[in-house]
Amino acid sequence: MLDTTEEASGQIVAFFAAPSVGIVKVFRGPLKQGDLLWVRGHTTDLKQRVETMEVDHRPVSEAAAGQEVGIRFSARVRKNDRVYKISS
């Protein structure tokens, strides 16, 4: 089990409900398609594989530290939720 005191890989900076996309500011990269992420917050606890990612509305397969990337999530995520990379 991941210890949430570990440094997060990123943080949710925005969420759009209609397409269910969270914008993740990447702290520690890279994040890649296929990575298993754990999004944790006050009311959020979601584990999910990254299936699609976009930067500036263009598909990408990887996001480096410092980038903001859009990721489609199966459930609502919230601003300031922490994003942890569990595995590749």
Secondary structure as the mmCIF struct_conf table of DSSP 4:
data_model
#
loop_
_struct_conf.conf_type_id
_struct_conf.id
_struct_conf.beg_label_comp_id
_struct_conf.beg_label_asym_id
_struct_conf.beg_label_seq_id
_struct_conf.end_label_comp_id
_struct_conf.end_label_asym_id
_struct_conf.end_label_seq_id
TURN_TY1_P TURN_TY1_P1 THR A 4 THR A 5
BEND BEND1 GLU A 6 GLU A 6
HELX_LH_PP_P HELX_LH_PP_P1 GLU A 7 ALA A 8
BEND BEND2 SER A 9 SER A 9
STRN STRN1 GLY A 10 PHE A 16
TURN_TY1_P TURN_TY1_P2 ALA A 17 SER A 20
STRN STRN2 VAL A 21 VAL A 26
BEND BEND3 PHE A 27 ARG A 28
STRN STRN3 LEU A 31 LYS A 32
TURN_TY1_P TURN_TY1_P3 GLN A 33 GLY A 34
STRN STRN4 LEU A 36 ARG A 40
BEND BEND4 HIS A 42 THR A 43
STRN STRN5 ASP A 45 ARG A 49
STRN STRN6 MET A 53 VAL A 55
TURN_TY1_P TURN_TY1_P4 ASP A 56 HIS A 57
STRN STRN7 ARG A 58 PRO A 59
BEND BEND5 SER A 61 SER A 61
STRN STRN8 GLU A 62 ALA A 63
TURN_TY1_P TURN_TY1_P5 ALA A 65 GLY A 66
STRN STRN9 GLU A 68 ARG A 72
BEND BEND6 SER A 74 ALA A 75
TURN_TY1_P TURN_TY1_P6 LYS A 79 ASN A 80
STRN STRN10 ARG A 82 SER A 87
#
